[in-house]
Amino acid sequence: MEKFTRHRGIATPLMQDNIDTDAIIPSQEMKAVSKHGLGEGLFAHWRYLTPGSRDLNPEFALNQPAYQGSSILLSGDNFGCGSSREHAVWALKEYGIRAVVASSFGSIFFNNCIANGILPVVLEDSQVRHLAKQVEADPQKNRLTIDLQEMTIDVDGAHYAFELDVGAREMLLQGLDPIGQTLLSMDAVDRFEKRDRERRPWAHHQEDNNSSVNG
C-alpha cells in the first residue's frame, strides 16, 4: 500500500450530503470481485449520460477540464454512507483519489479508506465549503496540500488542522494495511506466546499434540 505523508493535488468539490456507496460505485459496475477495473465505474450514474454507457456527462465536475487529474474530493455530510461495499474505496483509489475531505463519513467507509491507503479528513462543514470556494476559483492553480505528519490542509493562504486516530495515522504513514500492521508486531506476539506457554502449559497441550501429529 502506498504511503501517505504529504500530498498536493487538484481537488474537486462534490458538495452534497449523504453521497452513498451506491452513488460512488453502482452495483451494476461491480462485475468482478477484483479491485481492478472499478475506476471506470466511479460515480457512473453521474459521470455518464446514460446507464451502461461511457458517454461523458460534461456537466459532472470530474469530467470538466478544470478538474482533470483530481486526486482529492471535497464533500458534505455523511460521505460514503449506505452499504459496506469496499468496492467504493477501490474505485476511488483506482481513479486516483488519495484523500476525501468531508464534514463526516459513514463509519465503515471511513475505516475502508484507511485500510486501502486513502486519507479521510473530517473538517467543519463551513471549512470544507470555504476550501471548495477557493478551489472553484481556479482548480488547477489552487491545489490543496495535505500534510499527514502535521495533520494540516493548506490552500492559497488558508490553513486548517484536522485530527486522526493514532493507529489510523500510522497505518497511512507507513503504508500498511491491517495485515501488514499485524506482521510488524509478530516479535511481540511470539514473546507473549512463549511467556504464556511457560505460565500455562496446560492451555497449549492440545495445540502441541496437533503439531506433533502433523509433523
Secondary structure, 3 states (H helix, E strand, C coil): CCCCCEEEECEEEECCCCCEHHHHCCHHHCCCCCCCCCHHHCCHHHHECCCCCCCECCCCHHHCHHHCCCCEEEECCCECECCCCCHHHHHHHHHCCCEEEECCECHHHHHHHHHCCCEEEECCHHHHHHHHHHHHHCCCCCCEEEECCCCEEEECCEEEECCCCHHHHHHHHHCCCHHHHHHCCHHHHHHHHHHHHHHCHHHHHHHHHHHHHHC
